């Protein structure tokens, strides 16, 4: 992967994370609930890989 593609991908991931946090603050969602939903989603995706 060329360096420019890697750096662009890294920048987009950081931007997406920042926008997600801003959205959570804007709608006043509790961070713990979002963290729990992320954990559950990760476990579901991980469990599907074992099939």
Short mmCIF file of the C-alpha atoms (twelve columns), coordinates in Angstrom:
data_MODEL
# 
_entry.id   MODEL 
# 
loop_
_atom_site.group_PDB 
_atom_site.id 
_atom_site.type_symbol 
_atom_site.label_atom_id 
_atom_site.label_alt_id 
_atom_site.label_comp_id 
_atom_site.label_asym_id 
_atom_site.label_seq_id 
_atom_site.Cartn_x 
_atom_site.Cartn_y 
_atom_site.Cartn_z 
_atom_site.pdbx_PDB_model_num 
ATOM 1  C CA . UNK A 1  0.000   0.000   0.000  1 
ATOM 2  C CA . UNK A 2  1.491   3.354   -0.974 1 
ATOM 3  C CA . UNK A 3  2.249   5.780   1.824  1 
ATOM 4  C CA . UNK A 4  -0.258  8.339   0.549  1 
ATOM 5  C CA . UNK A 5  -3.087  5.777   0.635  1 
ATOM 6  C CA . UNK A 6  -2.124  4.696   4.138  1 
ATOM 7  C CA . UNK A 7  -1.979  8.261   5.438  1 
ATOM 8  C CA . UNK A 8  -5.293  9.095   3.762  1 
ATOM 9  C CA . UNK A 9  -6.923  6.047   5.316  1 
ATOM 10 C CA . UNK A 10 -5.497  6.960   8.710  1 
ATOM 11 C CA . UNK A 11 -6.809  10.514  8.383  1 
ATOM 12 C CA . UNK A 12 -10.278 9.269   7.418  1 
ATOM 13 C CA . UNK A 13 -10.408 6.907   10.409 1 
ATOM 14 C CA . UNK A 14 -9.404  9.711   12.777 1 
ATOM 15 C CA . UNK A 15 -11.975 12.033  11.172 1 
ATOM 16 C CA . UNK A 16 -14.722 9.409   11.486 1 
ATOM 17 C CA . UNK A 17 -13.875 8.867   15.160 1 
ATOM 18 C CA . UNK A 18 -13.976 12.591  15.817 1 
ATOM 19 C CA . UNK A 19 -17.314 12.988  14.046 1 
ATOM 20 C CA . UNK A 20 -18.722 10.081  16.034 1 
ATOM 21 C CA . UNK A 21 -17.682 11.674  19.315 1 
ATOM 22 C CA . UNK A 22 -19.124 15.033  18.232 1 
ATOM 23 C CA . UNK A 23 -22.404 13.342  17.314 1 
ATOM 24 C CA . UNK A 24 -22.530 11.630  20.714 1 
ATOM 25 C CA . UNK A 25 -21.972 14.928  22.495 1 
ATOM 26 C CA . UNK A 26 -24.593 16.647  20.322 1 
ATOM 27 C CA . UNK A 27 -27.332 14.100  21.036 1 
ATOM 28 C CA . UNK A 28 -26.211 13.779  24.671 1 
ATOM 29 C CA . UNK A 29 -25.855 9.990   24.460 1 
ATOM 30 C CA . UNK A 30 -24.048 8.397   27.406 1 
ATOM 31 C CA . UNK A 31 -20.574 7.253   26.394 1 
ATOM 32 C CA . UNK A 32 -20.931 4.055   28.418 1 
ATOM 33 C CA . UNK A 33 -23.981 3.001   26.386 1 
ATOM 34 C CA . UNK A 34 -22.147 3.599   23.118 1 
ATOM 35 C CA . UNK A 35 -19.100 1.711   24.394 1 
ATOM 36 C CA . UNK A 36 -21.330 -1.211  25.392 1 
ATOM 37 C CA . UNK A 37 -23.038 -1.219  21.982 1 
ATOM 38 C CA . UNK A 38 -19.625 -1.211  20.297 1 
ATOM 39 C CA . UNK A 39 -18.471 -4.106  22.438 1 
ATOM 40 C CA . UNK A 40 -21.599 -6.132  21.683 1 
ATOM 41 C CA . UNK A 41 -21.269 -5.409  17.966 1 
ATOM 42 C CA . UNK A 42 -17.647 -6.509  18.021 1 
ATOM 43 C CA . UNK A 43 -18.555 -9.731  19.804 1 
ATOM 44 C CA . UNK A 44 -21.320 -10.472 17.288 1 
ATOM 45 C CA . UNK A 45 -18.990 -9.919  14.341 1 
ATOM 46 C CA . UNK A 46 -16.300 -12.020 16.028 1 
ATOM 47 C CA . UNK A 47 -18.732 -14.848 16.745 1 
ATOM 48 C CA . UNK A 48 -19.858 -14.920 13.102 1 
ATOM 49 C CA . UNK A 49 -16.256 -15.538 12.010 1 
ATOM 50 C CA . UNK A 50 -16.099 -18.759 14.035 1 
ATOM 51 C CA . UNK A 51 -18.911 -20.395 12.039 1 
# 
